[in-house]
Amino acid sequence: MLYTLYMCNPLETTFEIGQPVVYPQQGLGIIRGIKTRQRENGTVSYYEIYLEHTEMTLMIPVSSVKDLGVRALVTAEEAKQAIESISGKPDLGPADWKIRYQKNVDLMKTGKIGNIAKVVQTLYNRSKLKELPIHERKLYDGALSLLIDEASIAMDRDKDEISTMILSRLEKK
């Protein structure tokens, strides 16, 4: 899919049709439409977001995008900073995987690329000590995929190149 870069504030919650967005719980998507529907309590506007990775279309109320962490793509510089941040000293998080999992889910929900990179770093380094439980493995895979997808578009680079960059940073101690 070809993405057009929209130069806007990543914290902005007003989007245009055709604009790529990040939905932290689902991945990278593109605004396909803005629809209005009549509900009991009035008219509600929705963003129609197509997620290429899962080939799914979501209808998100415009009033809920901020709460869900849906945001515009970051700049190339912000993506670069997030990738560079993962080579720092790793924080392995709590020993109890359930507490660690919830902490990482909460970081993902913020939608900030720096927090997504932190989840990747924490879970990657934890996996070097011991195999991750299935829920954490899925969270790691989703966070890594989202980081690669967003950084590749923001930095206008191939996904394989970004993946190699991230993995080499994770290996630095």
N, CA and C atoms as an extended XYZ file, in Angstrom:
519
Properties=species:S:1:pos:R:3:atomname:S:1:resname:S:1:resid:I:1 pbc="F F F"
N         0.843       -1.170        0.000 N   MET     1
C         0.000        0.000        0.000 CA  MET     1
C         0.892        1.238        0.000 C   MET     1
N         0.537        2.234       -0.735 N   LEU     2
C         1.279        3.480       -0.819 CA  LEU     2
C         0.687        4.466        0.179 C   LEU     2
N         1.541        5.005        1.025 N   TYR     3
C         1.092        5.970        2.014 CA  TYR     3
C         1.587        7.350        1.642 C   TYR     3
N         0.755        8.325        1.811 N   THR     4
C         1.146        9.713        1.628 CA  THR     4
C         1.412       10.250        3.025 C   THR     4
N         2.561       10.883        3.212 N   LEU     5
C         2.860       11.441        4.526 CA  LEU     5
C         2.057       12.711        4.747 C   LEU     5
N         1.407       12.764        5.870 N   TYR     6
C         0.670       13.947        6.277 CA  TYR     6
C         1.495       14.615        7.360 C   TYR     6
N         1.895       15.813        7.129 N   MET     7
C         2.679       16.533        8.124 CA  MET     7
C         1.706       17.153        9.116 C   MET     7
N         1.594       16.512       10.259 N   CYS     8
C         0.696       17.036       11.270 CA  CYS     8
C         1.171       16.617       12.645 C   CYS     8
N         0.558       17.137       13.645 N   ASN     9
C         0.880       16.838       15.026 CA  ASN     9
C         0.396       15.428       15.354 C   ASN     9
N         1.290       14.520       15.849 N   PRO    10
C         0.870       13.160       16.168 CA  PRO    10
C        -0.203       13.102       17.251 C   PRO    10
N        -0.342       14.161       18.043 N   LEU    11
C        -1.362       14.170       19.094 CA  LEU    11
C        -2.720       14.646       18.568 C   LEU    11
N        -2.733       15.079       17.332 N   GLU    12
C        -3.966       15.565       16.712 CA  GLU    12
C        -4.963       14.412       16.584 C   GLU    12
N        -6.227       14.715       16.805 N   THR    13
C        -7.251       13.686       16.706 CA  THR    13
C        -8.278       13.993       15.625 C   THR    13
N        -7.964       14.923       14.733 N   THR    14
C        -8.802       15.212       13.587 CA  THR    14
C        -8.051       14.710       12.358 C   THR    14
N        -8.666       13.794       11.644 N   PHE    15
C        -7.980       13.144       10.533 CA  PHE    15
C        -8.723       13.361        9.227 C   PHE    15
N        -7.985       13.193        8.119 N   GLU    16
C        -8.539       13.330        6.781 CA  GLU    16
C        -8.636       11.955        6.127 C   GLU    16
N        -9.527       11.829        5.178 N   ILE    17
C        -9.639       10.591        4.413 CA  ILE    17
C        -8.323       10.370        3.675 C   ILE    17
N        -7.815        9.146        3.763 N   GLY    18
C        -6.547        8.793        3.130 CA  GLY    18
C        -5.354        8.925        4.051 C   GLY    18
N        -5.551        9.493        5.224 N   GLN    19
C        -4.448        9.705        6.167 CA  GLN    19
C        -4.132        8.425        6.940 C   GLN    19
N        -2.845        8.039        6.994 N   PRO    20
C        -2.469        6.896        7.827 CA  PRO    20
C        -2.500        7.289        9.298 C   PRO    20
N        -2.952        6.361       10.135 N   VAL    21
C        -3.027        6.590       11.574 CA  VAL    21
C        -2.519        5.353       12.308 C   VAL    21
N        -2.183        5.540       13.564 N   VAL    22
C        -1.771        4.442       14.426 CA  VAL    22
C        -2.884        4.209       15.430 C   VAL    22
N        -3.346        2.969       15.492 N   TYR    23
C        -4.297        2.546       16.506 CA  TYR    23
C        -3.526        1.536       17.349 C   TYR    23
N        -3.013        1.955       18.517 N   PRO    24
C        -2.070        1.135       19.276 CA  PRO    24
C        -2.541       -0.287       19.582 C   PRO    24
N        -3.810       -0.475       19.762 N   GLN    25
C        -4.301       -1.814       20.079 CA  GLN    25
C        -4.444       -2.691       18.835 C   GLN    25
N        -4.433       -2.079       17.654 N   GLN    26
C        -4.688       -2.830       16.434 CA  GLN    26
C        -3.564       -2.743       15.398 C   GLN    26
N        -2.876       -1.630       15.336 N   GLY    27
C        -1.801       -1.470       14.367 CA  GLY    27
C        -1.965       -0.222       13.523 C   GLY    27
N        -1.298       -0.244       12.387 N   LEU    28
C        -1.304        0.883       11.468 CA  LEU    28
C        -2.526        0.778       10.559 C   LEU    28
N        -3.222        1.886       10.391 N   GLY    29
C        -4.406        1.897        9.546 CA  GLY    29
C        -4.455        3.135        8.691 C   GLY    29
N        -5.491        3.196        7.885 N   ILE    30
C        -5.678        4.359        7.023 CA  ILE    30
C        -7.143        4.781        7.113 C   ILE    30
N        -7.373        6.077        7.190 N   ILE    31
C        -8.745        6.588        7.267 CA  ILE    31
C        -9.385        6.418        5.900 C   ILE    31
N       -10.398        5.593        5.827 N   ARG    32
C       -11.088        5.337        4.564 CA  ARG    32
C       -12.334        6.181        4.392 C   ARG    32
N       -12.851        6.668        5.502 N   GLY    33
C       -14.050        7.480        5.398 CA  GLY    33
C       -14.446        8.064        6.737 C   GLY    33
N       -15.355        9.022        6.686 N   ILE    34
C       -15.928        9.616        7.896 CA  ILE    34
C       -17.437        9.521        7.714 C   ILE    34
N       -18.059        8.761        8.578 N   LYS    35
C       -19.495        8.483        8.454 CA  LYS    35
C       -20.243        9.042        9.657 C   LYS    35
N       -21.499        9.335        9.441 N   THR    36
C       -22.362        9.731       10.546 CA  THR    36
C       -23.528        8.768       10.609 C   THR    36
N       -23.895        8.442       11.825 N   ARG    37
C       -25.032        7.547       12.047 CA  ARG    37
C       -25.937        8.134       13.111 C   ARG    37
N       -27.206        7.897       12.905 N   GLN    38
C       -28.200        8.367       13.861 CA  GLN    38
C       -28.293        7.354       14.999 C   GLN    38
N       -28.172        7.819       16.228 N   ARG    39
C       -28.288        6.990       17.424 CA  ARG    39
C       -29.397        7.551       18.291 C   ARG    39
N       -29.717        6.810       19.346 N   GLU    40
C       -30.777        7.234       20.258 CA  GLU    40
C       -30.532        8.632       20.813 C   GLU    40
N       -29.254        8.909       21.139 N   ASN    41
C       -28.930       10.191       21.756 CA  ASN    41
C       -28.416       11.228       20.766 C   ASN    41
N       -28.679       11.021       19.479 N   GLY    42
C       -28.279       11.998       18.476 CA  GLY    42
C       -27.416       11.401       17.382 C   GLY    42
N       -26.775       12.267       16.636 N   THR    43
C       -25.916       11.856       15.526 CA  THR    43
C       -24.497       11.647       16.034 C   THR    43
N       -23.888       10.525       15.609 N   VAL    44
C       -22.513       10.208       16.004 CA  VAL    44
C       -21.672       10.087       14.741 C   VAL    44
N       -20.511       10.745       14.748 N   SER    45
C       -19.573       10.662       13.631 CA  SER    45
C       -18.527        9.591       13.929 C   SER    45
N       -18.171        8.830       12.884 N   TYR    46
C       -17.209        7.741       13.015 CA  TYR    46
C       -16.110        7.874       11.966 C   TYR    46
N       -14.901        7.481       12.360 N   TYR    47
C       -13.827        7.292       11.399 CA  TYR    47
C       -13.875        5.835       10.973 C   TYR    47
N       -13.830        5.623        9.685 N   GLU    48
C       -13.744        4.265        9.144 CA  GLU    48
C       -12.251        4.021        8.893 C   GLU    48
N       -11.657        3.123        9.693 N   ILE    49
C       -10.215        2.867        9.630 CA  ILE    49
C        -9.976        1.464        9.092 C   ILE    49
N        -9.250        1.400        7.991 N   TYR    50
C        -8.897        0.110        7.386 CA  TYR    50
C        -7.515       -0.304        7.880 C   TYR    50
N        -7.444       -1.504        8.455 N   LEU    51
C        -6.184       -2.064        8.930 CA  LEU    51
C        -5.700       -3.088        7.920 C   LEU    51
N        -4.671       -2.731        7.172 N   GLU    52
C        -4.170       -3.598        6.108 CA  GLU    52
C        -3.645       -4.923        6.656 C   GLU    52
N        -2.958       -4.861        7.791 N   HIS    53
C        -2.331       -6.049        8.375 CA  HIS    53
C        -3.347       -7.167        8.636 C   HIS    53
N        -4.527       -6.798        9.126 N   THR    54
C        -5.559       -7.788        9.437 CA  THR    54
C        -6.708       -7.779        8.431 C   THR    54
N        -6.622       -6.877        7.439 N   GLU    55
C        -7.686       -6.709        6.437 CA  GLU    55
C        -9.044       -6.500        7.104 C   GLU    55
N        -9.042       -5.639        8.110 N   MET    56
C       -10.236       -5.377        8.888 CA  MET    56
C       -10.548       -3.886        8.826 C   MET    56
N       -11.825       -3.551        8.832 N   THR    57
C       -12.258       -2.163        8.881 CA  THR    57
C       -12.951       -1.923       10.212 C   THR    57
N       -12.518       -0.878       10.903 N   LEU    58
C       -13.090       -0.525       12.194 CA  LEU    58
C       -13.838        0.790       12.087 C   LEU    58
N       -14.888        0.913       12.824 N   MET    59
C       -15.632        2.164       12.930 CA  MET    59
C       -15.391        2.702       14.329 C   MET    59
N       -14.648        3.795       14.422 N   ILE    60
C       -14.288        4.380       15.706 CA  ILE    60
C       -14.991        5.724       15.840 C   ILE    60
N       -15.775        5.914       16.909 N   PRO    61
C       -16.402        7.225       17.094 CA  PRO    61
C       -15.345        8.323       17.172 C   PRO    61
N       -15.572        9.403       16.466 N   VAL    62
C       -14.637       10.531       16.460 CA  VAL    62
C       -14.366       10.985       17.890 C   VAL    62
N       -15.360       10.945       18.725 N   SER    63
C       -15.211       11.390       20.115 CA  SER    63
C       -14.348       10.442       20.952 C   SER    63
N       -14.072        9.240       20.462 N   SER    64
C       -13.308        8.251       21.231 CA  SER    64
C       -11.866        8.075       20.789 C   SER    64
N       -11.464        8.694       19.680 N   VAL    65
C       -10.119        8.428       19.157 CA  VAL    65
C        -9.023        8.792       20.147 C   VAL    65
N        -9.175        9.887       20.860 N   LYS    66
C        -8.147       10.292       21.827 CA  LYS    66
C        -8.045        9.276       22.960 C   LYS    66
N        -9.176        8.840       23.489 N   ASP    67
C        -9.186        7.861       24.582 CA  ASP    67
C        -8.584        6.523       24.154 C   ASP    67
N        -8.753        6.166       22.888 N   LEU    68
C        -8.227        4.904       22.372 CA  LEU    68
C        -6.766        5.015       21.932 C   LEU    68
N        -6.230        6.221       21.945 N   GLY    69
C        -4.833        6.425       21.571 CA  GLY    69
C        -4.592        6.502       20.078 C   GLY    69
N        -5.657        6.598       19.291 N   VAL    70
C        -5.501        6.709       17.837 CA  VAL    70
C        -4.849        8.055       17.543 C   VAL    70
N        -3.800        8.021       16.732 N   ARG    71
C        -3.047        9.239       16.468 CA  ARG    71
C        -2.460        9.218       15.070 C   ARG    71
N        -2.002       10.393       14.646 N   ALA    72
C        -1.307       10.519       13.363 CA  ALA    72
C         0.085        9.909       13.493 C   ALA    72
N         0.719        9.639       12.354 N   LEU    73
C         2.077        9.115       12.366 CA  LEU    73
C         3.045       10.145       12.937 C   LEU    73
N         4.129        9.651       13.517 N   VAL    74
C         5.168       10.542       14.041 CA  VAL    74
C         6.067       11.008       12.899 C   VAL    74
N         6.922       11.965       13.203 N   THR    75
C         7.886       12.445       12.222 CA  THR    75
C         9.048       11.465       12.110 C   THR    75
N         9.852       11.630       11.098 N   ALA    76
C        11.039       10.776       10.909 CA  ALA    76
C        11.970       10.895       12.109 C   ALA    76
N        12.128       12.093       12.629 N   GLU    77
C        13.020       12.311       13.778 CA  GLU    77
C        12.503       11.588       15.025 C   GLU    77
N        11.204       11.642       15.256 N   GLU    78
C        10.623       10.951       16.413 CA  GLU    78
C        10.769        9.442       16.280 C   GLU    78
N        10.596        8.927       15.077 N   ALA    79
C        10.767        7.491       14.837 CA  ALA    79
C        12.218        7.090       15.089 C   ALA    79
N        13.137        7.899       14.606 N   LYS    80
C        14.563        7.634       14.795 CA  LYS    80
C        14.914        7.637       16.282 C   LYS    80
N        14.400        8.607       17.024 N   GLN    81
C        14.658        8.687       18.467 CA  GLN    81
C        14.113        7.457       19.196 C   GLN    81
N        12.937        6.999       18.806 N   ALA    82
C        12.348        5.817       19.445 CA  ALA    82
C        13.227        4.591       19.206 C   ALA    82
N        13.703        4.440       17.983 N   ILE    83
C        14.563        3.293       17.663 CA  ILE    83
C        15.882        3.395       18.424 C   ILE    83
N        16.440        4.580       18.483 N   GLU    84
C        17.702        4.760       19.213 CA  GLU    84
C        17.536        4.498       20.703 C   GLU    84
N        16.361        4.776       21.242 N   SER    85
C        16.128        4.607       22.688 CA  SER    85
C        16.166        3.149       23.127 C   SER    85
N        15.964        2.219       22.214 N   ILE    86
C        15.915        0.812       22.621 CA  ILE    86
C        17.283        0.189       22.832 C   ILE    86
N        18.348        0.938       22.572 N   SER    87
C        19.678        0.381       22.803 CA  SER    87
C        20.209        0.764       24.183 C   SER    87
N        19.424        1.473       24.951 N   GLY    88
C        19.838        1.845       26.299 CA  GLY    88
C        19.784        0.648       27.235 C   GLY    88
N        20.102        0.904       28.491 N   LYS    89
C        20.072       -0.164       29.486 CA  LYS    89
C        18.642       -0.697       29.616 C   LYS    89
N        18.469       -2.003       29.454 N   PRO    90
C        17.110       -2.556       29.482 CA  PRO    90
C        16.510       -2.595       30.884 C   PRO    90
N        15.232       -2.286       30.941 N   ASP    91
C        14.450       -2.447       32.157 CA  ASP    91
C        13.659       -3.726       31.946 C   ASP    91
N        13.930       -4.737       32.744 N   LEU    92
C        13.265       -6.029       32.549 CA  LEU    92
C        11.870       -6.069       33.151 C   LEU    92
N        11.504       -5.052       33.903 N   GLY    93
C        10.174       -5.000       34.480 CA  GLY    93
C        10.024       -5.963       35.636 C   GLY    93
N         8.820       -6.054       36.189 N   PRO    94
C         8.571       -6.958       37.323 CA  PRO    94
C         8.807       -8.424       36.947 C   PRO    94
N         9.175       -9.226       37.936 N   ALA    95
C         9.422      -10.651       37.700 CA  ALA    95
C         8.119      -11.391       37.366 C   ALA    95
N         7.014      -10.993       37.992 N   ASP    96
C         5.720      -11.643       37.750 CA  ASP    96
C         5.222      -11.243       36.361 C   ASP    96
N         5.061      -12.217       35.474 N   TRP    97
C         4.717      -11.913       34.087 CA  TRP    97
C         3.356      -11.230       33.959 C   TRP    97
N         2.415      -11.537       34.854 N   LYS    98
C         1.079      -10.931       34.761 CA  LYS    98
C         1.141       -9.426       35.046 C   LYS    98
N         1.928       -9.059       36.035 N   ILE    99
C         2.097       -7.629       36.357 CA  ILE    99
C         2.854       -6.940       35.223 C   ILE    99
N         3.902       -7.593       34.737 N   ARG   100
C         4.701       -7.045       33.632 CA  ARG   100
C         3.849       -6.891       32.375 C   ARG   100
N         3.026       -7.897       32.103 N   TYR   101
C         2.152       -7.857       30.933 CA  TYR   101
C         1.208       -6.656       31.013 C   TYR   101
N         0.566       -6.467       32.171 N   GLN   102
C        -0.376       -5.356       32.322 CA  GLN   102
C         0.333       -4.018       32.180 C   GLN   102
N         1.533       -3.914       32.740 N   LYS   103
C         2.319       -2.678       32.621 CA  LYS   103
C         2.603       -2.384       31.148 C   LYS   103
N         2.977       -3.404       30.389 N   ASN   104
C         3.282       -3.221       28.970 CA  ASN   104
C         2.032       -2.934       28.148 C   ASN   104
N         0.919       -3.552       28.488 N   VAL   105
C        -0.350       -3.256       27.808 CA  VAL   105
C        -0.710       -1.786       28.031 C   VAL   105
N        -0.532       -1.318       29.264 N   ASP   106
C        -0.826        0.084       29.572 CA  ASP   106
C         0.070        1.026       28.765 C   ASP   106
N         1.352        0.653       28.609 N   LEU   107
C         2.253        1.463       27.787 CA  LEU   107
C         1.785        1.479       26.333 C   LEU   107
N         1.354        0.337       25.818 N   MET   108
C         0.866        0.266       24.434 CA  MET   108
C        -0.375        1.134       24.249 C   MET   108
N        -1.250        1.151       25.229 N   LYS   109
C        -2.494        1.915       25.127 CA  LYS   109
C        -2.257        3.409       24.990 C   LYS   109
N        -1.114        3.890       25.485 N   THR   110
C        -0.833        5.318       25.355 CA  THR   110
C        -0.656        5.693       23.895 C   THR   110
N        -0.187        4.734       23.091 N   GLY   111
C        -0.009        4.979       21.659 CA  GLY   111
C         1.264        5.712       21.300 C   GLY   111
N         2.027        6.150       22.287 N   LYS   112
C         3.254        6.901       22.011 CA  LYS   112
C         4.325        5.957       21.474 C   LYS   112
N         5.002        6.376       20.403 N   ILE   113
C         6.002        5.525       19.775 CA  ILE   113
C         7.152        5.197       20.734 C   ILE   113
N         7.487        6.120       21.615 N   GLY   114
C         8.523        5.855       22.607 CA  GLY   114
C         8.129        4.738       23.561 C   GLY   114
N         6.849        4.694       23.937 N   ASN   115
C         6.356        3.629       24.815 CA  ASN   115
C         6.285        2.294       24.086 C   ASN   115
N         5.938        2.344       22.806 N   ILE   116
C         5.910        1.119       22.004 CA  ILE   116
C         7.329        0.548       21.906 C   ILE   116
N         8.312        1.424       21.688 N   ALA   117
C         9.710        0.997       21.642 CA  ALA   117
C        10.149        0.421       22.984 C   ALA   117
N         9.679        1.012       24.080 N   LYS   118
C        10.008        0.520       25.426 CA  LYS   118
C         9.469       -0.888       25.633 C   LYS   118
N         8.262       -1.157       25.167 N   VAL   119
C         7.681       -2.507       25.272 CA  VAL   119
C         8.532       -3.496       24.479 C   VAL   119
N         8.921       -3.102       23.269 N   VAL   120
C         9.781       -3.963       22.445 CA  VAL   120
C        11.075       -4.263       23.183 C   VAL   120
N        11.710       -3.237       23.708 N   GLN   121
C        12.986       -3.406       24.401 CA  GLN   121
C        12.838       -4.320       25.627 C   GLN   121
N        11.849       -4.042       26.467 N   THR   122
C        11.646       -4.809       27.693 CA  THR   122
C        11.399       -6.285       27.397 C   THR   122
N        10.482       -6.548       26.469 N   LEU   123
C        10.129       -7.940       26.193 CA  LEU   123
C        11.228       -8.677       25.429 C   LEU   123
N        11.936       -7.983       24.563 N   TYR   124
C        13.055       -8.616       23.858 CA  TYR   124
C        14.116       -9.056       24.863 C   TYR   124
N        14.495       -8.143       25.753 N   ASN   125
C        15.527       -8.468       26.737 CA  ASN   125
C        15.057       -9.518       27.739 C   ASN   125
N        13.782       -9.490       28.093 N   ARG   126
C        13.224      -10.514       28.980 CA  ARG   126
C        13.271      -11.877       28.295 C   ARG   126
N        13.012      -11.908       26.986 N   SER   127
C        13.008      -13.180       26.252 CA  SER   127
C        14.402      -13.783       26.156 C   SER   127
N        15.436      -12.960       26.331 N   LYS   128
C        16.809      -13.467       26.320 CA  LYS   128
C        17.109      -14.264       27.592 C   LYS   128
N        16.366      -13.985       28.659 N   LEU   129
C        16.554      -14.692       29.928 CA  LEU   129
C        15.718      -15.964       30.009 C   LEU   129
N        14.495      -15.862       29.504 N   LYS   130
C        13.552      -16.970       29.610 CA  LYS   130
C        12.473      -16.788       28.549 C   LYS   130
N        11.987      -17.881       28.006 N   GLU   131
C        10.933      -17.796       26.994 CA  GLU   131
C         9.719      -17.054       27.551 C   GLU   131
N         9.173      -16.155       26.730 N   LEU   132
C         8.021      -15.368       27.150 CA  LEU   132
C         6.750      -16.207       27.153 C   LEU   132
N         5.852      -15.949       28.118 N   PRO   133
C         4.523      -16.576       28.048 CA  PRO   133
C         3.829      -16.129       26.758 C   PRO   133
N         2.896      -16.891       26.269 N   ILE   134
C         2.249      -16.660       24.977 CA  ILE   134
C         1.649      -15.251       24.866 C   ILE   134
N         1.022      -14.753       25.939 N   HIS   135
C         0.415      -13.415       25.894 CA  HIS   135
C         1.486      -12.338       25.701 C   HIS   135
N         2.594      -12.499       26.397 N   GLU   136
C         3.669      -11.520       26.239 CA  GLU   136
C         4.325      -11.644       24.875 C   GLU   136
N         4.424      -12.860       24.368 N   ARG   137
C         5.015      -13.054       23.036 CA  ARG   137
C         4.169      -12.352       21.976 C   ARG   137
N         2.849      -12.488       22.088 N   LYS   138
C         1.948      -11.815       21.147 CA  LYS   138
C         2.054      -10.299       21.277 C   LYS   138
N         2.181       -9.816       22.511 N   LEU   139
C         2.324       -8.388       22.739 CA  LEU   139
C         3.629       -7.890       22.126 C   LEU   139
N         4.705       -8.636       22.318 N   TYR   140
C         6.001       -8.280       21.732 CA  TYR   140
C         5.906       -8.241       20.203 C   TYR   140
N         5.346       -9.280       19.616 N   ASP   141
C         5.225       -9.340       18.155 CA  ASP   141
C         4.407       -8.167       17.616 C   ASP   141
N         3.307       -7.834       18.299 N   GLY   142
C         2.468       -6.714       17.872 CA  GLY   142
C         3.177       -5.378       18.009 C   GLY   142
N         3.887       -5.182       19.118 N   ALA   143
C         4.614       -3.932       19.340 CA  ALA   143
C         5.745       -3.784       18.322 C   ALA   143
N         6.473       -4.857       18.068 N   LEU   144
C         7.569       -4.811       17.100 CA  LEU   144
C         7.030       -4.512       15.701 C   LEU   144
N         5.957       -5.170       15.321 N   SER   145
C         5.354       -4.948       14.010 CA  SER   145
C         4.899       -3.496       13.852 C   SER   145
N         4.257       -2.968       14.880 N   LEU   146
C         3.786       -1.579       14.841 CA  LEU   146
C         4.957       -0.610       14.751 C   LEU   146
N         6.010       -0.862       15.518 N   LEU   147
C         7.191        0.002       15.482 CA  LEU   147
C         7.836       -0.018       14.095 C   LEU   147
N         7.965       -1.198       13.528 N   ILE   148
C         8.553       -1.331       12.185 CA  ILE   148
C         7.684       -0.621       11.150 C   ILE   148
N         6.378       -0.882       11.182 N   ASP   149
C         5.469       -0.286       10.198 CA  ASP   149
C         5.493        1.236       10.248 C   ASP   149
N         5.354        1.788       11.456 N   GLU   150
C         5.294        3.241       11.566 CA  GLU   150
C         6.632        3.880       11.220 C   GLU   150
N         7.720        3.311       11.723 N   ALA   151
C         9.043        3.888       11.452 CA  ALA   151
C         9.386        3.818        9.969 C   ALA   151
N         8.998        2.737        9.309 N   SER   152
C         9.325        2.619        7.883 CA  SER   152
C         8.609        3.680        7.057 C   SER   152
N         7.380        4.008        7.419 N   ILE   153
C         6.648        5.047        6.700 CA  ILE   153
C         7.185        6.427        7.083 C   ILE   153
N         7.360        6.657        8.378 N   ALA   154
C         7.827        7.966        8.847 CA  ALA   154
C         9.216        8.292        8.311 C   ALA   154
N        10.091        7.277        8.234 N   MET   155
C        11.467        7.502        7.800 CA  MET   155
C        11.651        7.238        6.306 C   MET   155
N        10.567        6.827        5.645 N   ASP   156
C        10.583        6.522        4.216 CA  ASP   156
C        11.678        5.503        3.876 C   ASP   156
N        11.644        4.388        4.615 N   ARG   157
C        12.610        3.305        4.414 CA  ARG   157
C        11.874        1.983        4.339 C   ARG   157
N        12.530        1.003        3.771 N   ASP   158
C        11.990       -0.339        3.630 CA  ASP   158
C        11.809       -0.984        5.015 C   ASP   158
N        10.772       -1.783        5.176 N   LYS   159
C        10.511       -2.456        6.448 CA  LYS   159
C        11.671       -3.355        6.872 C   LYS   159
N        12.298       -4.037        5.915 N   ASP   160
C        13.428       -4.902        6.254 CA  ASP   160
C        14.595       -4.099        6.811 C   ASP   160
N        14.815       -2.934        6.248 N   GLU   161
C        15.894       -2.061        6.725 CA  GLU   161
C        15.610       -1.584        8.152 C   GLU   161
N        14.369       -1.209        8.412 N   ILE   162
C        13.979       -0.762        9.751 CA  ILE   162
C        14.072       -1.922       10.740 C   ILE   162
N        13.628       -3.094       10.330 N   SER   163
C        13.702       -4.276       11.193 CA  SER   163
C        15.144       -4.580       11.582 C   SER   163
N        16.047       -4.530       10.617 N   THR   164
C        17.465       -4.764       10.875 CA  THR   164
C        18.012       -3.703       11.830 C   THR   164
N        17.609       -2.460       11.628 N   MET   165
C        18.053       -1.359       12.484 CA  MET   165
C        17.598       -1.589       13.929 C   MET   165
N        16.340       -1.978       14.097 N   ILE   166
C        15.787       -2.215       15.437 CA  ILE   166
C        16.496       -3.389       16.107 C   ILE   166
N        16.639       -4.489       15.391 N   LEU   167
C        17.272       -5.659       15.994 CA  LEU   167
C        18.733       -5.412       16.339 C   LEU   167
N        19.433       -4.631       15.535 N   SER   168
C        20.831       -4.325       15.876 CA  SER   168
C        20.894       -3.433       17.115 C   SER   168
N        19.940       -2.543       17.270 N   ARG   169
C        19.872       -1.697       18.476 CA  ARG   169
C        19.550       -2.528       19.708 C   ARG   169
N        18.674       -3.509       19.559 N   LEU   170
C        18.314       -4.364       20.693 CA  LEU   170
C        19.509       -5.198       21.161 C   LEU   170
N        20.373       -5.544       20.253 N   GLU   171
C        21.547       -6.366       20.579 CA  GLU   171
C        22.647       -5.552       21.254 C   GLU   171
N        22.611       -4.221       21.103 N   LYS   172
C        23.625       -3.370       21.744 CA  LYS   172
C        23.363       -3.330       23.243 C   LYS   172
N        24.401       -3.463       23.967 N   LYS   173
C        24.272       -3.390       25.442 CA  LYS   173
C        25.101       -2.263       25.978 C   LYS   173
